[in-house]
Amino acid sequence: MIKDYSTLQFKDQSSNIVQDNVRKFFEQIKNCPLIDGVLLKDVYIPFANTQIAHKLFRVPTGYIVTKNSSFGVMQLISMDKDYITLKASTASTVDIWIF
């Protein structure tokens, strides 16, 4: 989770303008749904449905397989606030970014 951007008040107006521009840029990054996620490494997904605890404490927006030990395709079965359930076309060990 990304913390909120804190601002300071400066006597110099140009410093306040720079700070305001940095805050606007920070808010764009913070609001990107891909940023607020978790990387799970070396998750074994067999040919059967596999529940994976993601610990986001919310329903994920999606997932990206970042490393795959095989050419297996991951099929999304379900997502809830505690688990994402995937099924592999062939048994695989994956790294997965859940966001």
Buried (B, 14 or more C-beta within 10 A) or exposed (E): EEEEBEEEEEEEEEEBEEBEEEEEEEEEEBEEEEEBBBEBEEBEBEEEEBEBEBEBEEEBEEBEBEEBBEEBEBEEEEBEEBBBBBBBEEEBBBBBBBB
